[in-house]
């Protein structure tokens, strides 16, 4: 099921949109023209990734510096070792739609 998270204008390049889908915290970011949706929970300590740096298609955990790919969820630098969940996301008719269940874990 696709969930409407709001207007596409709510997520400018490099900006974050936070939501909860089926009990999971989810972040949506835009890198250039592409939207990415991923679990907003560092797999190292469970804290939110929001507030961390978005460097291209990598997100850096604000607490301990773990790095993740927002494309695949893959861990790019420790201390995390478990990948993030990734959600399908699309822009349609000026709205951001995210699949309510994760599509993968790297």
C-alpha positions as CSV (number, residue, x, y, z in Angstrom):
1,X,0.0,0.0,0.0
2,X,1.3,3.5,-0.9
3,X,1.0,6.2,1.8
4,X,0.8,9.9,0.9
5,X,3.2,11.8,3.1
6,X,2.5,15.2,1.7
7,X,3.4,17.7,-1.0
8,X,6.7,17.0,-2.9
9,X,7.6,20.6,-2.2
10,X,8.0,19.6,1.5
11,X,11.3,17.9,0.6
12,X,13.8,20.2,-1.0
13,X,17.3,19.0,-2.1
14,X,19.1,17.9,1.1
15,X,16.0,18.3,3.3
16,X,14.4,15.6,5.4
17,X,10.7,14.5,5.8
18,X,10.0,12.2,8.8
19,X,7.1,9.9,9.2
20,X,6.0,6.6,10.8
21,X,4.9,3.7,8.7
22,X,3.5,0.6,10.4
23,X,5.3,1.5,13.6
24,X,8.7,2.1,11.9
25,X,10.3,5.5,11.8
26,X,11.0,6.5,8.2
27,X,13.0,9.4,6.7
28,X,12.5,10.7,3.1
29,X,15.3,12.8,1.6
30,X,15.9,14.3,-1.8
31,X,19.3,14.2,-3.5
32,X,19.0,16.2,-6.7
33,X,15.9,15.1,-8.4
34,X,15.7,11.6,-6.7
35,X,13.8,10.7,-3.5
36,X,15.0,8.1,-1.1
37,X,13.1,6.6,1.8
38,X,14.8,4.6,4.6
39,X,14.5,3.5,8.2
40,X,15.2,6.5,10.5
41,X,16.9,4.4,13.1
42,X,20.7,3.8,13.4
43,X,21.2,0.1,13.5
44,X,24.1,0.6,15.9
45,X,22.2,2.2,18.8
46,X,18.6,2.7,17.7
47,X,18.7,6.5,17.6
48,X,17.2,8.7,14.9
49,X,19.4,9.5,11.9
50,X,17.6,12.8,11.5
51,X,20.0,15.6,12.3
52,X,22.9,13.7,10.8
53,X,24.7,14.9,7.8
54,X,23.5,14.0,4.3
55,X,26.6,13.8,2.1
56,X,25.4,12.9,-1.4
57,X,23.7,9.6,-1.0
58,X,25.2,8.8,2.4
59,X,23.7,9.6,5.7
60,X,26.0,10.0,8.8
61,X,24.6,9.1,12.2
62,X,24.8,12.2,14.4
63,X,25.9,10.2,17.5
64,X,28.7,7.8,16.6
65,X,29.4,8.5,12.9
66,X,28.1,5.3,11.3
67,X,27.5,5.8,7.6
68,X,24.7,4.3,5.5
69,X,23.8,4.4,1.8
70,X,20.3,5.9,1.4
71,X,20.1,4.1,-1.9
72,X,20.5,0.5,-0.7
73,X,20.6,0.8,3.1
74,X,24.1,-0.7,3.1
75,X,26.5,0.1,6.0
76,X,29.4,2.1,4.7
77,X,31.3,2.7,8.0
78,X,31.1,1.3,11.5
79,X,30.2,1.2,14.3
80,X,26.9,-0.1,12.6
81,X,27.0,-3.4,10.9
82,X,23.4,-4.1,10.1
83,X,21.9,-2.3,7.0
84,X,18.9,0.0,7.1
85,X,15.5,-0.9,5.8
86,X,14.7,0.8,2.4
87,X,11.2,1.8,1.3
88,X,10.0,2.3,-2.2
89,X,9.2,6.0,-2.8
90,X,7.9,8.0,-5.7
91,X,6.6,11.4,-6.6
92,X,3.2,11.5,-8.2
93,X,0.9,14.4,-9.0
94,X,3.1,16.7,-6.8
95,X,2.8,14.3,-3.8
96,X,5.3,12.0,-2.0
97,X,4.2,8.4,-1.9
98,X,6.0,5.8,0.2
99,X,5.3,2.1,0.2
100,X,4.1,1.2,3.7
101,X,6.3,-1.9,4.1
102,X,10.0,-1.9,3.5
103,X,11.2,-3.2,0.1
104,X,14.6,-4.4,1.2
105,X,17.4,-4.6,3.7
106,X,20.8,-4.6,1.9
